[in-house]
Every structure is written in C-alpha cells, then in structure tokens.
C-alpha cells in the first residue's frame, strides 16, 4: 500500500487559499497606490506613470477632497502639542474619526488626501526623510481597517466604477468629510505639524 500523503492547508481549503491570494494581491495594489499618491504629492508631479485606469481616478478625487478642505488641513498643520511617542497613535486617531460613522469611497479619498497633505507638508517643513514613515502609516491603517471593506466593494475597480459617473468636482467629495467631521478630526488628532515633528526625529 502506498504511503498516505499529508494534507496541507491548501489542499484542505482551496477556496480559502484563493481568497487569501486575492487579498494579498489587493493589498499589494493598495500599497502601490499609496506610494504613487504620496510621491505625486511630495514631488508636486503633474506627470506620473499610470499602471491602471483607476490610478488617475484615485489621484483626481483625493486632490479634490484636499482642495475643498484646504483651510481645515492648514489648521491641522498648525497644531504642535503632542508627545513624540504618540506619532502613529495620533495619525490613527484622525483616520478613525474620518471613518467613525462608516466607510465609503468618498472617505477613502479623504484618507488619501490626509496622507498626501502630510507628505506635502514634509517637504514644506524640510523633513523629506519623514515621507516614507507617512506611507508606512497609511499602509498599516489601510490593512487593518479598510482592506476588507475595499475587497467587498470590488477593489479599486469598484472605486473607479463608483466615480465614473461623477463629472462635477463636488460629486467626488460627496459623502466624504463634513465640516462637523473635520472639526472632530481637529480635536482628536493634533495635526500634521505635530506628526511632522515626531517623524522627523526618527
């Protein structure tokens, strides 16, 4: 009688393995988009390599969110009273407030706008070494809090489809951040300037 072969977890649950592989690929794509947007904001690039159609949609919508809330983002940059040890916790708290009443594509755009504005501020404050830290924070938060939702909505193809019928700038930010939510974000996280001080010394 031939020896029995040990059953691997992949053999036992091929469907589960497929799901894991799909999610891993989606996570890689999320990381690529974060790196792309942070680079675009940090370098103020008007030309960049587009690998997928939704790349341009992510950039366009996030820029529109930031443009429409420029005063609030500037105020966040001006607050400087938190300890160095709380750097990621502050970033995470602001992001959690953004999604405190639920996740939607508009708020995902707001998340990108938040990270992009911080990356741009790194350049303005002459701490470019902090940009990689911003990308790392964004990736960590997305993986822990947004990845499952993004997957359930069809990934970035779903993002592109959601915004494909929206032609007016105001439609890009619909459901994203209200004045009330921005005020709460200001109260919870003490701002971009604070974070800049903390990441620049690492």
Backbone torsions as a table, in degrees:
resi	resn	phi	psi	omega
1	UNK	NA	129.7	179.9
2	UNK	-68.3	149.1	-179.3
3	UNK	-65.6	147.1	177.9
4	UNK	-77.9	139.0	178.6
5	UNK	-87.2	140.2	178.8
6	UNK	-68.6	139.1	179.3
7	UNK	-85.0	125.8	177.3
8	UNK	-87.3	165.6	178.5
9	UNK	-62.7	-32.3	179.3
10	UNK	-67.6	-40.8	178.0
11	UNK	-64.7	-37.8	-175.7
12	UNK	-71.3	-32.3	-175.3
13	UNK	-142.1	71.1	-179.3
14	UNK	-60.2	-33.1	179.0
15	UNK	-64.7	-41.7	178.6
16	UNK	-63.7	-37.4	178.1
17	UNK	-64.6	-39.4	179.1
18	UNK	-63.8	-41.8	178.9
19	UNK	-62.4	-43.4	179.9
20	UNK	-62.1	-43.3	179.6
21	UNK	-63.4	-43.5	179.6
22	UNK	-62.0	-43.3	-179.3
23	UNK	-67.3	-36.6	178.0
24	UNK	-63.4	-41.4	178.0
25	UNK	-65.9	-39.5	178.0
26	UNK	-64.2	-41.0	179.0
27	UNK	-62.1	-42.1	177.1
28	UNK	-59.9	-39.6	179.7
29	UNK	-68.3	-38.7	176.0
30	UNK	-61.1	-43.4	178.8
31	UNK	-62.9	-40.9	179.4
32	UNK	-62.7	-42.4	-179.3
33	UNK	-66.5	-38.8	176.7
34	UNK	-62.5	-47.8	179.4
35	UNK	-60.3	-39.7	179.9
36	UNK	-63.5	-49.8	-175.7
37	UNK	-68.3	-40.8	178.2
38	UNK	-61.8	-40.4	177.8
39	UNK	-63.9	-44.4	-179.5
40	UNK	-60.4	-43.1	-178.7
41	UNK	-72.0	-40.6	-177.2
42	UNK	-69.0	-32.6	-178.1
43	UNK	-99.9	-6.1	-176.2
44	UNK	55.5	38.9	-177.2
45	UNK	-71.9	139.3	172.1
46	UNK	-104.8	-11.9	176.7
47	UNK	-124.0	132.5	-178.9
48	UNK	-155.5	158.8	-177.9
49	UNK	-78.1	127.0	178.6
50	UNK	-104.0	117.0	177.9
51	UNK	-92.6	-31.3	-178.6
52	UNK	-135.6	156.2	-178.2
53	UNK	-60.1	-33.2	-176.6
54	UNK	-75.3	-11.7	176.7
55	UNK	-55.7	-51.0	-178.1
56	UNK	-64.3	-32.9	-179.8
57	UNK	-69.2	-42.5	177.7
58	UNK	-59.8	-47.0	-178.8
59	UNK	-64.2	-45.8	-177.2
60	UNK	-62.7	-46.7	-176.6
61	UNK	-69.6	-40.7	179.3
62	UNK	-64.5	-39.7	177.8
63	UNK	-63.6	-38.5	-179.8
64	UNK	-66.4	-40.4	176.9
65	UNK	-59.4	-48.5	-178.6
66	UNK	-63.0	-40.5	-179.8
67	UNK	-61.9	-40.5	-176.1
68	UNK	-77.4	-14.4	-180.0
69	UNK	-123.8	31.6	-173.1
70	UNK	-61.1	-38.1	-178.6
71	UNK	-64.2	-42.4	-179.8
72	UNK	-67.5	-40.3	178.5
73	UNK	-63.9	-39.1	178.6
74	UNK	-63.3	-38.8	179.4
75	UNK	-65.3	-38.6	178.3
76	UNK	-62.4	-34.4	-179.4
77	UNK	-68.7	-21.1	-171.8
78	UNK	-89.9	-9.7	-175.5
79	UNK	-91.1	127.3	-170.0
80	UNK	-135.6	53.5	-178.0
81	UNK	-138.7	69.1	176.0
82	UNK	-145.2	156.2	-177.0
83	UNK	-77.8	153.4	-179.2
84	UNK	-59.9	-36.0	-175.0
85	UNK	-66.4	-16.2	-176.8
86	UNK	-98.3	20.9	-172.5
87	UNK	-54.9	-60.5	-176.9
88	UNK	-67.7	-34.8	179.4
89	UNK	-60.5	-38.3	178.3
90	UNK	-66.3	-46.8	177.9
91	UNK	-58.6	-46.0	-178.6
92	UNK	-63.5	-39.7	-179.2
93	UNK	-64.3	-41.0	177.9
94	UNK	-63.5	-43.8	179.9
95	UNK	-65.3	-40.1	178.8
96	UNK	-62.9	-36.7	177.7
97	UNK	-67.2	-37.1	178.0
98	UNK	-58.4	-38.4	-177.3
99	UNK	-104.3	18.7	-173.2
100	UNK	-64.2	-26.7	179.6
101	UNK	-108.0	15.2	176.8
102	UNK	127.9	167.0	-179.9
103	UNK	-106.6	136.9	168.2
104	UNK	-148.0	171.1	-175.8
105	UNK	-65.4	-32.3	178.1
106	UNK	-62.6	-40.1	179.1
107	UNK	-73.7	-29.9	173.4
108	UNK	-63.0	-39.9	175.0
109	UNK	-62.1	-38.9	177.3
110	UNK	-63.2	-36.4	176.7
111	UNK	-61.4	-45.3	177.1
112	UNK	-64.0	-40.4	179.2
113	UNK	-61.8	-41.5	179.3
114	UNK	-60.0	-51.6	179.4
115	UNK	-64.6	-38.9	-180.0
116	UNK	-65.8	-40.3	178.0
117	UNK	-64.4	-37.8	177.1
118	UNK	-65.5	-40.8	178.6
119	UNK	-64.0	-41.6	178.5
120	UNK	-63.9	-38.7	178.7
121	UNK	-65.7	-30.7	176.3
122	UNK	-57.5	-40.1	179.4
123	UNK	-70.8	-44.6	-178.7
124	UNK	-62.3	-34.7	-179.5
125	UNK	-89.4	2.5	177.5
126	UNK	60.9	44.8	172.7
127	UNK	-129.1	60.3	-175.8
128	UNK	-62.3	-21.6	178.8
129	UNK	-65.9	-14.8	-178.4
130	UNK	-84.1	-10.8	-174.7
131	UNK	-63.2	-41.1	178.7
132	UNK	-61.0	-35.0	178.8
133	UNK	-65.8	-38.9	177.5
134	UNK	-60.7	-46.2	178.6
135	UNK	-59.8	-41.8	-179.8
136	UNK	-62.7	-43.4	178.5
137	UNK	-60.8	-45.0	-179.6
138	UNK	-61.2	-43.6	-179.4
139	UNK	-64.2	-42.1	-179.2
140	UNK	-63.9	-44.7	-179.0
141	UNK	-67.3	-43.6	-179.8
142	UNK	-60.7	-46.0	-178.2
143	UNK	-62.8	-39.4	-176.4
144	UNK	-81.9	-26.2	-171.1
145	UNK	-123.6	-21.0	-172.5
146	UNK	-120.3	-21.6	-171.1
147	UNK	-58.4	-47.1	-178.0
148	UNK	-61.3	-40.9	179.5
149	UNK	-66.0	-45.2	179.5
150	UNK	-58.4	-42.7	178.6
151	UNK	-62.1	-42.1	-177.5
152	UNK	-67.5	-20.2	-178.7
153	UNK	-101.3	15.5	175.8
154	UNK	92.4	15.3	178.6
155	UNK	66.8	-158.2	-176.5
156	UNK	-72.5	-19.7	171.1
157	UNK	-64.2	-36.1	176.4
158	UNK	-65.9	-37.7	176.4
159	UNK	-61.2	-48.8	-179.6
160	UNK	-60.9	-43.0	-179.9
161	UNK	-64.1	-39.9	-179.2
162	UNK	-59.4	-41.4	-176.0
163	UNK	-94.0	-3.8	-175.5
164	UNK	-65.7	-26.3	-179.4
165	UNK	-94.2	0.7	-177.8
166	UNK	-100.0	121.0	-175.5
167	UNK	-110.7	-20.3	-179.5
168	UNK	-95.7	140.0	-179.8
169	UNK	-52.9	-38.1	-178.5
170	UNK	-63.1	-26.4	-179.9
171	UNK	-72.6	-25.3	-179.9
172	UNK	-67.0	-30.0	-174.9
173	UNK	-102.9	4.5	179.3
174	UNK	-60.6	128.7	179.4
175	UNK	79.8	8.5	-176.4
176	UNK	-88.5	-88.0	-175.8
177	UNK	-128.2	123.7	174.7
178	UNK	-89.3	168.7	176.9
179	UNK	-59.4	-37.6	179.3
180	UNK	-63.4	-45.1	-178.8
181	UNK	-66.9	-35.5	177.8
182	UNK	-64.7	-39.9	178.6
183	UNK	-63.2	-39.2	178.4
184	UNK	-66.0	-39.0	178.0
185	UNK	-63.1	-37.6	177.8
186	UNK	-64.5	-37.4	-178.1
187	UNK	-75.0	-36.6	-176.3
188	UNK	-76.1	-53.1	179.8
189	UNK	-103.7	136.9	-173.3
190	UNK	-90.7	21.9	162.7
191	UNK	107.4	164.9	-179.4
192	UNK	-64.9	-42.2	-178.7
193	UNK	-59.5	-41.3	176.8
194	UNK	-58.3	-49.7	-178.5
195	UNK	-62.1	-38.3	179.4
196	UNK	-60.6	-42.8	179.2
197	UNK	-61.6	-37.7	-176.3
198	UNK	-74.9	-44.4	-176.6
199	UNK	-75.8	-24.0	-176.1
200	UNK	-71.6	-19.0	-178.8
201	UNK	-94.0	1.4	-177.8
202	UNK	-88.7	NA	NA
